Amino acid sequence: MQICEKCITNLLSMNKNKSYESQLMLVLKKLKCCNKIVATNVDEKIVSCIIKLEKELNVSGSELNNIFEELTFLISQRNSE
């Protein structure tokens, strides 16, 4: 999860992503609240979703809201395990 936090922090530091700052901050906050000691089955899905988010931010794609929703859901799912 620390790698995920670092990726989101890097995305936050890029000026081109300023319009998505609130969504990125929400994801980062949720990631910081995760249990980092235990790995779960959802971890790989979260990493894949963050990679998808990075790609979509690079092309200012139309799927960003869906990806943010999916990522938030996956983090919540991970926290419930």
N, C-alpha and C positions, 0 to 999 in steps of 0.2 A: 504494500500500500504506500510505502514511502516513495517508491518510483512514481506512482500515480500522482501523489501530492506534488512531486517535483515537476512533472509534466504540466500539471494545471498551473503551477506557479510560473513556469516559463511562458505559458500561453498568456497569463495575466500581464506579464512584463512587456509583451509586444504591443506597440501602439495601435496596430491594425485591429486588435481585438478589444479595444476600449468599449465598443458598443455592446459587447457581451460580458462586460466586467461583472455585472450583478449575478448572472448565471454561473460564471466561472467561480466567483467567490462563494456562492451557495454550494457548489460541488466541492470546492476545497474545504469548506467548513465541515461538510458531511464526511469527507475523507479523513479529516483530522480526528473525528470522533470515533472512527473505526478501531476495533481491536486489532492491533498490529502484530500481536504475538502468534495468533493462530491463522493459518491459511485456510480458505474455504473454497468450495467449488465455484463460487461466483467470481473469485479474483480474476481468473483469465477472461471472463466476460467483461469485467470492468476495464481491464487493460485493452481489450479489443475495441471497446466502445470509445475509450480515450484516443486511441489511434484513429478511429473513424472520425472523431471530433476534430482532431488536428488536421486531417485531410480536408474536411468540410470547411473549416475556418480558412484554409489556404485558398479555397476557390469561392469563398462567400456563398456556399451552397444553400439551397432551400430546405435542406433536411436538418438544419441546426436545432430547431426547437424540438424535433422528434428525438434527436440524439441527446439533448440535455434531459429530456423527460426519461428516456431509457436509462441514462447514466444515474439519475437520481433514484429511479426505481431499483436498479441493481445495487446501489449502495445501501438503500433501505433494506433490501432483501438480505444483503450480506450481514447487516447489523442484527437482523432477526435470527440468524443461524447460531 
